[in-house]
Amino acid sequence: MLPWWAAIPAALAAYIVIESAFRRHLSQLTLRLVVALAFIAIILLAINFAAQVILLGLVGLAAFLLIDNLREVLGR
């Protein structure tokens, strides 16, 4: 037996799946669910590895500036 606070989202999810099945839109529902879960995973990874993300961004910016300056000096 589910508590009421877990039964409401479970019932809503079941209704959405059944409605999508009857309208033949299960593939669209699956795609939207996968995209939403991927977006949530990206946010969680960015929060957990914030220092590494910032460091990687700074290293990438430095590499871009170095390459751009080398192109300018070499005349390309």
Secondary structure, 3 states (H helix, E strand, C coil): CCCHHHHHHHHHHHHHHHHHHHCCCHHHHHHHHHHHHHHHHHHHHHHHCHHHHHHHHHHHHHHHHHHHHHHHHHCC
